[in-house]
């Protein structure tokens, strides 16, 4: 089921109905990353200007700036999951509605989460993602642990966020969370797929839209396989 869902989501990302959302998603993702980049650059520049590494050997300051700039590329990789979650929360309902309408035309459509509630939910998880990835960044220089920590943490965070947002269009959030835990292996495997995409330069910019489309298909597939668990209904009380 997961492989079929992944191919269907990939097809949807580049389909004409989602193309406008794709460009807006890319613009917002890049915009947030640029803002973070400049903020970190200014912070590092301020620190170095007030804490000279050596008065006698000023080239060390220049060398430090160079390595700090290179390190920002690594740092942004750890910020990307939080940015992805924020973008997904903003475009969730527009993208999910298109996927539901085109790939599941005979099913009742989901009910959009209020934008404020969706963004509050996304902000909460984005903050958690930043905290978890900060810990993973600290472990960056620990061989054998760094990649496992980054990949495992983000597979869990992305599976939780994307699945519950997609399922939340059909059921209360507590019920969506219970369904995710019940099908933990499947949802975690989908999250691992998103975490893998996250580490591929350029392609990782597609993560928000691809993640939404993927989890819409995963939720639909799980609901049809075992409808007794959280029978989906558009009359959602949250």
PyMOL commands that set and color helices and strands:
alter all, ss='L'
color gray80, all
select helices_A, chain A and resi 2-13+16-50+59-103+115-141+146-167+173-182+184-198+203-225
alter helices_A, ss='H'
color red, helices_A
deselect
rebuild
show_as cartoon
